[in-house]
Amino acid sequence: MGIYSFSDEYTSPIPPARIFKASIIDSHNLIPKLMPQAIKSIKFIQGNGGTGSIKQINFAEGSNFNSVKYYIDELDDREFTYKYTLIEGEALIDKLEKITYDVKFEPTPEGGTISKVTSKYYTKGSFELKEDDIKAGKTKVLAMYEAVEAYLLKNPDAYV
């Protein structure tokens, strides 16, 4: 088994508390409304969204995947951290055991947010993962983040 780690940062003018509430805490309600062409629904199949919950994302028709399931390892709404593990779904293919994500929203001096995401891919056997192999997934996650950011910019009273 190999472990491949990738880190990304994204800066937003939205304060950490708002973007955390919208993109993490209430993602199951907001994301399907903002991106119905990509996300059909997000449901909790275990728990209510806190640590220990399991969330299932159901993709819209025409997507490469039907659904994925995530286990929420940690959710801290005071420190704006979110750790979760992709445990089931076509995204794992037969060459990945799991994918873990560590997300942290940090304030900027200007009042916005730096979002830091570290993802770790746990491969099976001698499979070697290349960064190009995960670009499509990163692009989709960034599109969701940008959709939430655009919504919050247009709706300054939402998630305050």
Chimera marker file (.cmm) of the C-alpha trace (Angstrom):
<marker_set name="trace">
<marker id="1" x="0.000" y="0.000" z="0.000" r="1" g="1" b="0" radius="0.5"/>
<marker id="2" x="1.149" y="3.514" z="-0.793" r="1" g="1" b="0" radius="0.5"/>
<marker id="3" x="0.012" y="6.847" z="0.575" r="1" g="1" b="0" radius="0.5"/>
<marker id="4" x="-0.055" y="9.870" z="-1.690" r="1" g="1" b="0" radius="0.5"/>
<marker id="5" x="-0.618" y="13.280" z="-0.130" r="1" g="1" b="0" radius="0.5"/>
<marker id="6" x="-1.707" y="16.476" z="-1.886" r="1" g="1" b="0" radius="0.5"/>
<marker id="7" x="-2.282" y="19.929" z="-0.394" r="1" g="1" b="0" radius="0.5"/>
<marker id="8" x="-4.205" y="22.867" z="-1.803" r="1" g="1" b="0" radius="0.5"/>
<marker id="9" x="-5.068" y="26.375" z="-0.629" r="1" g="1" b="0" radius="0.5"/>
<marker id="10" x="-7.844" y="28.662" z="-1.759" r="1" g="1" b="0" radius="0.5"/>
<marker id="11" x="-8.441" y="32.252" z="-0.653" r="1" g="1" b="0" radius="0.5"/>
<marker id="12" x="-11.913" y="33.740" z="-0.297" r="1" g="1" b="0" radius="0.5"/>
<marker id="13" x="-13.208" y="37.157" z="0.784" r="1" g="1" b="0" radius="0.5"/>
<marker id="14" x="-15.854" y="35.380" z="2.927" r="1" g="1" b="0" radius="0.5"/>
<marker id="15" x="-15.097" y="35.099" z="6.699" r="1" g="1" b="0" radius="0.5"/>
<marker id="16" x="-14.330" y="31.556" z="7.981" r="1" g="1" b="0" radius="0.5"/>
<marker id="17" x="-17.499" y="31.184" z="10.090" r="1" g="1" b="0" radius="0.5"/>
<marker id="18" x="-19.822" y="31.879" z="7.147" r="1" g="1" b="0" radius="0.5"/>
<marker id="19" x="-18.063" y="29.717" z="4.593" r="1" g="1" b="0" radius="0.5"/>
<marker id="20" x="-17.718" y="26.888" z="7.131" r="1" g="1" b="0" radius="0.5"/>
<marker id="21" x="-21.432" y="26.969" z="7.988" r="1" g="1" b="0" radius="0.5"/>
<marker id="22" x="-22.472" y="27.062" z="4.332" r="1" g="1" b="0" radius="0.5"/>
<marker id="23" x="-19.988" y="24.635" z="2.775" r="1" g="1" b="0" radius="0.5"/>
<marker id="24" x="-19.618" y="22.147" z="5.644" r="1" g="1" b="0" radius="0.5"/>
<marker id="25" x="-22.390" y="22.349" z="8.269" r="1" g="1" b="0" radius="0.5"/>
<marker id="26" x="-25.281" y="22.967" z="5.846" r="1" g="1" b="0" radius="0.5"/>
<marker id="27" x="-23.764" y="21.468" z="2.690" r="1" g="1" b="0" radius="0.5"/>
<marker id="28" x="-26.461" y="18.781" z="2.562" r="1" g="1" b="0" radius="0.5"/>
<marker id="29" x="-29.094" y="21.491" z="2.047" r="1" g="1" b="0" radius="0.5"/>
<marker id="30" x="-27.183" y="24.164" z="0.126" r="1" g="1" b="0" radius="0.5"/>
<marker id="31" x="-25.021" y="22.288" z="-2.402" r="1" g="1" b="0" radius="0.5"/>
<marker id="32" x="-27.871" y="20.397" z="-4.164" r="1" g="1" b="0" radius="0.5"/>
<marker id="33" x="-29.735" y="23.723" z="-4.532" r="1" g="1" b="0" radius="0.5"/>
<marker id="34" x="-26.694" y="25.525" z="-5.941" r="1" g="1" b="0" radius="0.5"/>
<marker id="35" x="-25.508" y="22.691" z="-8.194" r="1" g="1" b="0" radius="0.5"/>
<marker id="36" x="-28.518" y="20.531" z="-9.178" r="1" g="1" b="0" radius="0.5"/>
<marker id="37" x="-26.823" y="19.676" z="-12.467" r="1" g="1" b="0" radius="0.5"/>
<marker id="38" x="-24.069" y="17.860" z="-10.509" r="1" g="1" b="0" radius="0.5"/>
<marker id="39" x="-25.467" y="16.900" z="-7.083" r="1" g="1" b="0" radius="0.5"/>
<marker id="40" x="-28.882" y="15.252" z="-6.815" r="1" g="1" b="0" radius="0.5"/>
<marker id="41" x="-28.898" y="15.043" z="-3.013" r="1" g="1" b="0" radius="0.5"/>
<marker id="42" x="-26.774" y="14.749" z="0.118" r="1" g="1" b="0" radius="0.5"/>
<marker id="43" x="-28.186" y="12.592" z="2.908" r="1" g="1" b="0" radius="0.5"/>
<marker id="44" x="-27.006" y="11.464" z="6.306" r="1" g="1" b="0" radius="0.5"/>
<marker id="45" x="-27.292" y="7.698" z="6.521" r="1" g="1" b="0" radius="0.5"/>
<marker id="46" x="-25.862" y="7.643" z="10.025" r="1" g="1" b="0" radius="0.5"/>
<marker id="47" x="-25.859" y="10.461" z="12.569" r="1" g="1" b="0" radius="0.5"/>
<marker id="48" x="-26.873" y="14.096" z="12.143" r="1" g="1" b="0" radius="0.5"/>
<marker id="49" x="-23.755" y="15.618" z="10.580" r="1" g="1" b="0" radius="0.5"/>
<marker id="50" x="-21.365" y="15.644" z="13.518" r="1" g="1" b="0" radius="0.5"/>
<marker id="51" x="-18.343" y="13.479" z="14.215" r="1" g="1" b="0" radius="0.5"/>
<marker id="52" x="-19.152" y="9.823" z="13.532" r="1" g="1" b="0" radius="0.5"/>
<marker id="53" x="-21.826" y="10.573" z="10.937" r="1" g="1" b="0" radius="0.5"/>
<marker id="54" x="-21.873" y="9.032" z="7.478" r="1" g="1" b="0" radius="0.5"/>
<marker id="55" x="-22.905" y="11.245" z="4.582" r="1" g="1" b="0" radius="0.5"/>
<marker id="56" x="-23.933" y="9.984" z="1.148" r="1" g="1" b="0" radius="0.5"/>
<marker id="57" x="-23.660" y="12.233" z="-1.890" r="1" g="1" b="0" radius="0.5"/>
<marker id="58" x="-25.916" y="11.205" z="-4.780" r="1" g="1" b="0" radius="0.5"/>
<marker id="59" x="-24.813" y="12.602" z="-8.108" r="1" g="1" b="0" radius="0.5"/>
<marker id="60" x="-27.084" y="13.820" z="-10.887" r="1" g="1" b="0" radius="0.5"/>
<marker id="61" x="-27.821" y="11.672" z="-13.917" r="1" g="1" b="0" radius="0.5"/>
<marker id="62" x="-25.041" y="11.754" z="-16.459" r="1" g="1" b="0" radius="0.5"/>
<marker id="63" x="-22.307" y="11.904" z="-13.846" r="1" g="1" b="0" radius="0.5"/>
<marker id="64" x="-19.349" y="9.502" z="-13.873" r="1" g="1" b="0" radius="0.5"/>
<marker id="65" x="-20.440" y="8.260" z="-10.438" r="1" g="1" b="0" radius="0.5"/>
<marker id="66" x="-23.752" y="7.351" z="-8.828" r="1" g="1" b="0" radius="0.5"/>
<marker id="67" x="-22.818" y="8.085" z="-5.222" r="1" g="1" b="0" radius="0.5"/>
<marker id="68" x="-20.062" y="8.232" z="-2.623" r="1" g="1" b="0" radius="0.5"/>
<marker id="69" x="-20.103" y="7.809" z="1.148" r="1" g="1" b="0" radius="0.5"/>
<marker id="70" x="-18.010" y="9.790" z="3.616" r="1" g="1" b="0" radius="0.5"/>
<marker id="71" x="-17.328" y="9.122" z="7.277" r="1" g="1" b="0" radius="0.5"/>
<marker id="72" x="-16.979" y="12.327" z="9.299" r="1" g="1" b="0" radius="0.5"/>
<marker id="73" x="-13.882" y="11.811" z="11.441" r="1" g="1" b="0" radius="0.5"/>
<marker id="74" x="-13.940" y="15.243" z="13.075" r="1" g="1" b="0" radius="0.5"/>
<marker id="75" x="-15.998" y="18.417" z="12.844" r="1" g="1" b="0" radius="0.5"/>
<marker id="76" x="-15.040" y="21.437" z="14.931" r="1" g="1" b="0" radius="0.5"/>
<marker id="77" x="-17.198" y="24.512" z="14.310" r="1" g="1" b="0" radius="0.5"/>
<marker id="78" x="-15.108" y="26.665" z="16.675" r="1" g="1" b="0" radius="0.5"/>
<marker id="79" x="-11.758" y="25.973" z="15.019" r="1" g="1" b="0" radius="0.5"/>
<marker id="80" x="-13.333" y="25.581" z="11.559" r="1" g="1" b="0" radius="0.5"/>
<marker id="81" x="-11.784" y="22.175" z="10.915" r="1" g="1" b="0" radius="0.5"/>
<marker id="82" x="-13.334" y="19.221" z="9.149" r="1" g="1" b="0" radius="0.5"/>
<marker id="83" x="-11.792" y="15.785" z="8.655" r="1" g="1" b="0" radius="0.5"/>
<marker id="84" x="-13.537" y="13.088" z="6.689" r="1" g="1" b="0" radius="0.5"/>
<marker id="85" x="-12.846" y="9.827" z="4.880" r="1" g="1" b="0" radius="0.5"/>
<marker id="86" x="-14.247" y="8.614" z="1.580" r="1" g="1" b="0" radius="0.5"/>
<marker id="87" x="-15.236" y="5.057" z="2.494" r="1" g="1" b="0" radius="0.5"/>
<marker id="88" x="-17.407" y="3.869" z="-0.390" r="1" g="1" b="0" radius="0.5"/>
<marker id="89" x="-18.193" y="4.722" z="-3.997" r="1" g="1" b="0" radius="0.5"/>
<marker id="90" x="-17.006" y="4.470" z="-7.566" r="1" g="1" b="0" radius="0.5"/>
<marker id="91" x="-14.424" y="7.219" z="-6.947" r="1" g="1" b="0" radius="0.5"/>
<marker id="92" x="-12.334" y="4.689" z="-5.023" r="1" g="1" b="0" radius="0.5"/>
<marker id="93" x="-12.104" y="2.395" z="-8.033" r="1" g="1" b="0" radius="0.5"/>
<marker id="94" x="-10.477" y="-0.940" z="-7.287" r="1" g="1" b="0" radius="0.5"/>
<marker id="95" x="-7.044" y="0.578" z="-6.711" r="1" g="1" b="0" radius="0.5"/>
<marker id="96" x="-7.801" y="2.802" z="-3.704" r="1" g="1" b="0" radius="0.5"/>
<marker id="97" x="-8.537" y="1.679" z="-0.158" r="1" g="1" b="0" radius="0.5"/>
<marker id="98" x="-9.735" y="5.100" z="1.009" r="1" g="1" b="0" radius="0.5"/>
<marker id="99" x="-9.182" y="8.836" z="0.667" r="1" g="1" b="0" radius="0.5"/>
<marker id="100" x="-8.911" y="11.115" z="3.710" r="1" g="1" b="0" radius="0.5"/>
<marker id="101" x="-9.420" y="14.867" z="3.733" r="1" g="1" b="0" radius="0.5"/>
<marker id="102" x="-8.275" y="17.409" z="6.312" r="1" g="1" b="0" radius="0.5"/>
<marker id="103" x="-9.899" y="20.827" z="5.817" r="1" g="1" b="0" radius="0.5"/>
<marker id="104" x="-9.103" y="23.982" z="7.783" r="1" g="1" b="0" radius="0.5"/>
<marker id="105" x="-10.526" y="27.466" z="7.312" r="1" g="1" b="0" radius="0.5"/>
<marker id="106" x="-8.189" y="30.190" z="8.615" r="1" g="1" b="0" radius="0.5"/>
<marker id="107" x="-8.909" y="33.935" z="8.782" r="1" g="1" b="0" radius="0.5"/>
<marker id="108" x="-6.978" y="36.368" z="6.625" r="1" g="1" b="0" radius="0.5"/>
<marker id="109" x="-5.955" y="39.839" z="7.853" r="1" g="1" b="0" radius="0.5"/>
<marker id="110" x="-8.491" y="41.292" z="5.383" r="1" g="1" b="0" radius="0.5"/>
<marker id="111" x="-11.385" y="39.395" z="6.985" r="1" g="1" b="0" radius="0.5"/>
<marker id="112" x="-11.592" y="36.583" z="4.459" r="1" g="1" b="0" radius="0.5"/>
<marker id="113" x="-10.544" y="32.950" z="4.572" r="1" g="1" b="0" radius="0.5"/>
<marker id="114" x="-7.687" y="30.753" z="3.515" r="1" g="1" b="0" radius="0.5"/>
<marker id="115" x="-9.024" y="27.235" z="3.016" r="1" g="1" b="0" radius="0.5"/>
<marker id="116" x="-6.355" y="24.593" z="3.404" r="1" g="1" b="0" radius="0.5"/>
<marker id="117" x="-7.104" y="21.061" z="2.231" r="1" g="1" b="0" radius="0.5"/>
<marker id="118" x="-4.833" y="18.044" z="2.519" r="1" g="1" b="0" radius="0.5"/>
<marker id="119" x="-5.985" y="14.855" z="0.855" r="1" g="1" b="0" radius="0.5"/>
<marker id="120" x="-4.343" y="11.474" z="1.299" r="1" g="1" b="0" radius="0.5"/>
<marker id="121" x="-4.933" y="8.623" z="-1.107" r="1" g="1" b="0" radius="0.5"/>
<marker id="122" x="-4.328" y="5.124" z="0.239" r="1" g="1" b="0" radius="0.5"/>
<marker id="123" x="-3.599" y="2.820" z="-2.687" r="1" g="1" b="0" radius="0.5"/>
<marker id="124" x="-3.889" y="-0.947" z="-2.877" r="1" g="1" b="0" radius="0.5"/>
<marker id="125" x="-0.946" y="-3.107" z="-3.892" r="1" g="1" b="0" radius="0.5"/>
<marker id="126" x="1.677" y="-1.509" z="-6.100" r="1" g="1" b="0" radius="0.5"/>
<marker id="127" x="-0.660" y="0.992" z="-7.768" r="1" g="1" b="0" radius="0.5"/>
<marker id="128" x="1.037" y="4.379" z="-8.206" r="1" g="1" b="0" radius="0.5"/>
<marker id="129" x="-1.142" y="7.472" z="-8.155" r="1" g="1" b="0" radius="0.5"/>
<marker id="130" x="-0.175" y="10.566" z="-10.107" r="1" g="1" b="0" radius="0.5"/>
<marker id="131" x="-1.458" y="14.092" z="-9.492" r="1" g="1" b="0" radius="0.5"/>
<marker id="132" x="-3.002" y="14.116" z="-12.976" r="1" g="1" b="0" radius="0.5"/>
<marker id="133" x="-5.182" y="11.188" z="-11.861" r="1" g="1" b="0" radius="0.5"/>
<marker id="134" x="-6.918" y="13.370" z="-9.262" r="1" g="1" b="0" radius="0.5"/>
<marker id="135" x="-7.229" y="16.680" z="-11.135" r="1" g="1" b="0" radius="0.5"/>
<marker id="136" x="-10.855" y="16.049" z="-12.162" r="1" g="1" b="0" radius="0.5"/>
<marker id="137" x="-11.895" y="15.496" z="-8.542" r="1" g="1" b="0" radius="0.5"/>
<marker id="138" x="-10.081" y="18.632" z="-7.403" r="1" g="1" b="0" radius="0.5"/>
<marker id="139" x="-11.789" y="20.638" z="-10.139" r="1" g="1" b="0" radius="0.5"/>
<marker id="140" x="-15.244" y="19.448" z="-9.010" r="1" g="1" b="0" radius="0.5"/>
<marker id="141" x="-14.542" y="20.246" z="-5.352" r="1" g="1" b="0" radius="0.5"/>
<marker id="142" x="-13.300" y="23.710" z="-6.312" r="1" g="1" b="0" radius="0.5"/>
<marker id="143" x="-16.464" y="24.277" z="-8.381" r="1" g="1" b="0" radius="0.5"/>
<marker id="144" x="-18.594" y="23.493" z="-5.303" r="1" g="1" b="0" radius="0.5"/>
<marker id="145" x="-16.525" y="25.840" z="-3.157" r="1" g="1" b="0" radius="0.5"/>
<marker id="146" x="-16.809" y="28.615" z="-5.749" r="1" g="1" b="0" radius="0.5"/>
<marker id="147" x="-20.588" y="28.102" z="-6.022" r="1" g="1" b="0" radius="0.5"/>
<marker id="148" x="-20.923" y="28.504" z="-2.242" r="1" g="1" b="0" radius="0.5"/>
<marker id="149" x="-18.673" y="31.556" z="-2.270" r="1" g="1" b="0" radius="0.5"/>
<marker id="150" x="-20.708" y="33.184" z="-5.069" r="1" g="1" b="0" radius="0.5"/>
<marker id="151" x="-23.940" y="32.473" z="-3.188" r="1" g="1" b="0" radius="0.5"/>
<marker id="152" x="-22.560" y="34.045" z="0.001" r="1" g="1" b="0" radius="0.5"/>
<marker id="153" x="-21.335" y="37.122" z="-1.865" r="1" g="1" b="0" radius="0.5"/>
<marker id="154" x="-24.807" y="37.605" z="-3.393" r="1" g="1" b="0" radius="0.5"/>
<marker id="155" x="-26.521" y="36.924" z="-0.057" r="1" g="1" b="0" radius="0.5"/>
<marker id="156" x="-24.584" y="38.833" z="2.632" r="1" g="1" b="0" radius="0.5"/>
<marker id="157" x="-27.146" y="37.963" z="5.335" r="1" g="1" b="0" radius="0.5"/>
<marker id="158" x="-26.967" y="34.207" z="4.732" r="1" g="1" b="0" radius="0.5"/>
<marker id="159" x="-25.100" y="32.054" z="7.249" r="1" g="1" b="0" radius="0.5"/>
<marker id="160" x="-24.120" y="34.909" z="9.573" r="1" g="1" b="0" radius="0.5"/>
<link id1="1" id2="2" r="1" g="1" b="0" radius="0.2"/>
<link id1="2" id2="3" r="1" g="1" b="0" radius="0.2"/>
<link id1="3" id2="4" r="1" g="1" b="0" radius="0.2"/>
<link id1="4" id2="5" r="1" g="1" b="0" radius="0.2"/>
<link id1="5" id2="6" r="1" g="1" b="0" radius="0.2"/>
<link id1="6" id2="7" r="1" g="1" b="0" radius="0.2"/>
<link id1="7" id2="8" r="1" g="1" b="0" radius="0.2"/>
<link id1="8" id2="9" r="1" g="1" b="0" radius="0.2"/>
<link id1="9" id2="10" r="1" g="1" b="0" radius="0.2"/>
<link id1="10" id2="11" r="1" g="1" b="0" radius="0.2"/>
<link id1="11" id2="12" r="1" g="1" b="0" radius="0.2"/>
<link id1="12" id2="13" r="1" g="1" b="0" radius="0.2"/>
<link id1="13" id2="14" r="1" g="1" b="0" radius="0.2"/>
<link id1="14" id2="15" r="1" g="1" b="0" radius="0.2"/>
<link id1="15" id2="16" r="1" g="1" b="0" radius="0.2"/>
<link id1="16" id2="17" r="1" g="1" b="0" radius="0.2"/>
<link id1="17" id2="18" r="1" g="1" b="0" radius="0.2"/>
<link id1="18" id2="19" r="1" g="1" b="0" radius="0.2"/>
<link id1="19" id2="20" r="1" g="1" b="0" radius="0.2"/>
<link id1="20" id2="21" r="1" g="1" b="0" radius="0.2"/>
<link id1="21" id2="22" r="1" g="1" b="0" radius="0.2"/>
<link id1="22" id2="23" r="1" g="1" b="0" radius="0.2"/>
<link id1="23" id2="24" r="1" g="1" b="0" radius="0.2"/>
<link id1="24" id2="25" r="1" g="1" b="0" radius="0.2"/>
<link id1="25" id2="26" r="1" g="1" b="0" radius="0.2"/>
<link id1="26" id2="27" r="1" g="1" b="0" radius="0.2"/>
<link id1="27" id2="28" r="1" g="1" b="0" radius="0.2"/>
<link id1="28" id2="29" r="1" g="1" b="0" radius="0.2"/>
<link id1="29" id2="30" r="1" g="1" b="0" radius="0.2"/>
<link id1="30" id2="31" r="1" g="1" b="0" radius="0.2"/>
<link id1="31" id2="32" r="1" g="1" b="0" radius="0.2"/>
<link id1="32" id2="33" r="1" g="1" b="0" radius="0.2"/>
<link id1="33" id2="34" r="1" g="1" b="0" radius="0.2"/>
<link id1="34" id2="35" r="1" g="1" b="0" radius="0.2"/>
<link id1="35" id2="36" r="1" g="1" b="0" radius="0.2"/>
<link id1="36" id2="37" r="1" g="1" b="0" radius="0.2"/>
<link id1="37" id2="38" r="1" g="1" b="0" radius="0.2"/>
<link id1="38" id2="39" r="1" g="1" b="0" radius="0.2"/>
<link id1="39" id2="40" r="1" g="1" b="0" radius="0.2"/>
<link id1="40" id2="41" r="1" g="1" b="0" radius="0.2"/>
<link id1="41" id2="42" r="1" g="1" b="0" radius="0.2"/>
<link id1="42" id2="43" r="1" g="1" b="0" radius="0.2"/>
<link id1="43" id2="44" r="1" g="1" b="0" radius="0.2"/>
<link id1="44" id2="45" r="1" g="1" b="0" radius="0.2"/>
<link id1="45" id2="46" r="1" g="1" b="0" radius="0.2"/>
<link id1="46" id2="47" r="1" g="1" b="0" radius="0.2"/>
<link id1="47" id2="48" r="1" g="1" b="0" radius="0.2"/>
<link id1="48" id2="49" r="1" g="1" b="0" radius="0.2"/>
<link id1="49" id2="50" r="1" g="1" b="0" radius="0.2"/>
<link id1="50" id2="51" r="1" g="1" b="0" radius="0.2"/>
<link id1="51" id2="52" r="1" g="1" b="0" radius="0.2"/>
<link id1="52" id2="53" r="1" g="1" b="0" radius="0.2"/>
<link id1="53" id2="54" r="1" g="1" b="0" radius="0.2"/>
<link id1="54" id2="55" r="1" g="1" b="0" radius="0.2"/>
<link id1="55" id2="56" r="1" g="1" b="0" radius="0.2"/>
<link id1="56" id2="57" r="1" g="1" b="0" radius="0.2"/>
<link id1="57" id2="58" r="1" g="1" b="0" radius="0.2"/>
<link id1="58" id2="59" r="1" g="1" b="0" radius="0.2"/>
<link id1="59" id2="60" r="1" g="1" b="0" radius="0.2"/>
<link id1="60" id2="61" r="1" g="1" b="0" radius="0.2"/>
<link id1="61" id2="62" r="1" g="1" b="0" radius="0.2"/>
<link id1="62" id2="63" r="1" g="1" b="0" radius="0.2"/>
<link id1="63" id2="64" r="1" g="1" b="0" radius="0.2"/>
<link id1="64" id2="65" r="1" g="1" b="0" radius="0.2"/>
<link id1="65" id2="66" r="1" g="1" b="0" radius="0.2"/>
<link id1="66" id2="67" r="1" g="1" b="0" radius="0.2"/>
<link id1="67" id2="68" r="1" g="1" b="0" radius="0.2"/>
<link id1="68" id2="69" r="1" g="1" b="0" radius="0.2"/>
<link id1="69" id2="70" r="1" g="1" b="0" radius="0.2"/>
<link id1="70" id2="71" r="1" g="1" b="0" radius="0.2"/>
<link id1="71" id2="72" r="1" g="1" b="0" radius="0.2"/>
<link id1="72" id2="73" r="1" g="1" b="0" radius="0.2"/>
<link id1="73" id2="74" r="1" g="1" b="0" radius="0.2"/>
<link id1="74" id2="75" r="1" g="1" b="0" radius="0.2"/>
<link id1="75" id2="76" r="1" g="1" b="0" radius="0.2"/>
<link id1="76" id2="77" r="1" g="1" b="0" radius="0.2"/>
<link id1="77" id2="78" r="1" g="1" b="0" radius="0.2"/>
<link id1="78" id2="79" r="1" g="1" b="0" radius="0.2"/>
<link id1="79" id2="80" r="1" g="1" b="0" radius="0.2"/>
<link id1="80" id2="81" r="1" g="1" b="0" radius="0.2"/>
<link id1="81" id2="82" r="1" g="1" b="0" radius="0.2"/>
<link id1="82" id2="83" r="1" g="1" b="0" radius="0.2"/>
<link id1="83" id2="84" r="1" g="1" b="0" radius="0.2"/>
<link id1="84" id2="85" r="1" g="1" b="0" radius="0.2"/>
<link id1="85" id2="86" r="1" g="1" b="0" radius="0.2"/>
<link id1="86" id2="87" r="1" g="1" b="0" radius="0.2"/>
<link id1="87" id2="88" r="1" g="1" b="0" radius="0.2"/>
<link id1="88" id2="89" r="1" g="1" b="0" radius="0.2"/>
<link id1="89" id2="90" r="1" g="1" b="0" radius="0.2"/>
<link id1="90" id2="91" r="1" g="1" b="0" radius="0.2"/>
<link id1="91" id2="92" r="1" g="1" b="0" radius="0.2"/>
<link id1="92" id2="93" r="1" g="1" b="0" radius="0.2"/>
<link id1="93" id2="94" r="1" g="1" b="0" radius="0.2"/>
<link id1="94" id2="95" r="1" g="1" b="0" radius="0.2"/>
<link id1="95" id2="96" r="1" g="1" b="0" radius="0.2"/>
<link id1="96" id2="97" r="1" g="1" b="0" radius="0.2"/>
<link id1="97" id2="98" r="1" g="1" b="0" radius="0.2"/>
<link id1="98" id2="99" r="1" g="1" b="0" radius="0.2"/>
<link id1="99" id2="100" r="1" g="1" b="0" radius="0.2"/>
<link id1="100" id2="101" r="1" g="1" b="0" radius="0.2"/>
<link id1="101" id2="102" r="1" g="1" b="0" radius="0.2"/>
<link id1="102" id2="103" r="1" g="1" b="0" radius="0.2"/>
<link id1="103" id2="104" r="1" g="1" b="0" radius="0.2"/>
<link id1="104" id2="105" r="1" g="1" b="0" radius="0.2"/>
<link id1="105" id2="106" r="1" g="1" b="0" radius="0.2"/>
<link id1="106" id2="107" r="1" g="1" b="0" radius="0.2"/>
<link id1="107" id2="108" r="1" g="1" b="0" radius="0.2"/>
<link id1="108" id2="109" r="1" g="1" b="0" radius="0.2"/>
<link id1="109" id2="110" r="1" g="1" b="0" radius="0.2"/>
<link id1="110" id2="111" r="1" g="1" b="0" radius="0.2"/>
<link id1="111" id2="112" r="1" g="1" b="0" radius="0.2"/>
<link id1="112" id2="113" r="1" g="1" b="0" radius="0.2"/>
<link id1="113" id2="114" r="1" g="1" b="0" radius="0.2"/>
<link id1="114" id2="115" r="1" g="1" b="0" radius="0.2"/>
<link id1="115" id2="116" r="1" g="1" b="0" radius="0.2"/>
<link id1="116" id2="117" r="1" g="1" b="0" radius="0.2"/>
<link id1="117" id2="118" r="1" g="1" b="0" radius="0.2"/>
<link id1="118" id2="119" r="1" g="1" b="0" radius="0.2"/>
<link id1="119" id2="120" r="1" g="1" b="0" radius="0.2"/>
<link id1="120" id2="121" r="1" g="1" b="0" radius="0.2"/>
<link id1="121" id2="122" r="1" g="1" b="0" radius="0.2"/>
<link id1="122" id2="123" r="1" g="1" b="0" radius="0.2"/>
<link id1="123" id2="124" r="1" g="1" b="0" radius="0.2"/>
<link id1="124" id2="125" r="1" g="1" b="0" radius="0.2"/>
<link id1="125" id2="126" r="1" g="1" b="0" radius="0.2"/>
<link id1="126" id2="127" r="1" g="1" b="0" radius="0.2"/>
<link id1="127" id2="128" r="1" g="1" b="0" radius="0.2"/>
<link id1="128" id2="129" r="1" g="1" b="0" radius="0.2"/>
<link id1="129" id2="130" r="1" g="1" b="0" radius="0.2"/>
<link id1="130" id2="131" r="1" g="1" b="0" radius="0.2"/>
<link id1="131" id2="132" r="1" g="1" b="0" radius="0.2"/>
<link id1="132" id2="133" r="1" g="1" b="0" radius="0.2"/>
<link id1="133" id2="134" r="1" g="1" b="0" radius="0.2"/>
<link id1="134" id2="135" r="1" g="1" b="0" radius="0.2"/>
<link id1="135" id2="136" r="1" g="1" b="0" radius="0.2"/>
<link id1="136" id2="137" r="1" g="1" b="0" radius="0.2"/>
<link id1="137" id2="138" r="1" g="1" b="0" radius="0.2"/>
<link id1="138" id2="139" r="1" g="1" b="0" radius="0.2"/>
<link id1="139" id2="140" r="1" g="1" b="0" radius="0.2"/>
<link id1="140" id2="141" r="1" g="1" b="0" radius="0.2"/>
<link id1="141" id2="142" r="1" g="1" b="0" radius="0.2"/>
<link id1="142" id2="143" r="1" g="1" b="0" radius="0.2"/>
<link id1="143" id2="144" r="1" g="1" b="0" radius="0.2"/>
<link id1="144" id2="145" r="1" g="1" b="0" radius="0.2"/>
<link id1="145" id2="146" r="1" g="1" b="0" radius="0.2"/>
<link id1="146" id2="147" r="1" g="1" b="0" radius="0.2"/>
<link id1="147" id2="148" r="1" g="1" b="0" radius="0.2"/>
<link id1="148" id2="149" r="1" g="1" b="0" radius="0.2"/>
<link id1="149" id2="150" r="1" g="1" b="0" radius="0.2"/>
<link id1="150" id2="151" r="1" g="1" b="0" radius="0.2"/>
<link id1="151" id2="152" r="1" g="1" b="0" radius="0.2"/>
<link id1="152" id2="153" r="1" g="1" b="0" radius="0.2"/>
<link id1="153" id2="154" r="1" g="1" b="0" radius="0.2"/>
<link id1="154" id2="155" r="1" g="1" b="0" radius="0.2"/>
<link id1="155" id2="156" r="1" g="1" b="0" radius="0.2"/>
<link id1="156" id2="157" r="1" g="1" b="0" radius="0.2"/>
<link id1="157" id2="158" r="1" g="1" b="0" radius="0.2"/>
<link id1="158" id2="159" r="1" g="1" b="0" radius="0.2"/>
<link id1="159" id2="160" r="1" g="1" b="0" radius="0.2"/>
</marker_set>
